[in-house]
Amino acid sequence: MSMKSLAAAAGFAILATTAAPAFAGGMAPQTPAPVVIADTQTSDGGILVPILALIFFAATMSN
C-alpha cells in the first residue's frame, strides 16, 4: 500500500466521521409538558364532619 492511498484512506475516514454525524433513529420530536390542573372545588362534607362530631360530643356529655 502506498503512502498516497494510506493518506487518502485516512482523509476519507476523518471526513466521514466528522462531516455529517449519524443519528440512530433521528431526533425525537419535542412534546410539551402536560398541563396539571389542580382540583380547587371543595366538598360539601367538609363542614358536616365537625358538626356531627360536636353533636356527638354534646350528646355524650349530657348523659
Rosetta blueprint (number, residue, H / E / L):
1 M L
2 S L
3 M H
4 K H
5 S H
6 L H
7 A H
8 A H
9 A H
10 A H
11 G H
12 F H
13 A H
14 I H
15 L H
16 A H
17 T H
18 T H
19 A L
20 A L
21 P L
22 A L
23 F L
24 A L
25 G L
26 G L
27 M L
28 A L
29 P L
30 Q L
31 T L
32 P L
33 A L
34 P L
35 V L
36 V L
37 I L
38 A L
39 D L
40 T L
41 Q L
42 T L
43 S L
44 D H
45 G H
46 G H
47 I L
48 L H
49 V H
50 P H
51 I H
52 L H
53 A H
54 L H
55 I H
56 F H
57 F H
58 A H
59 A H
60 T H
61 M H
62 S H
63 N L
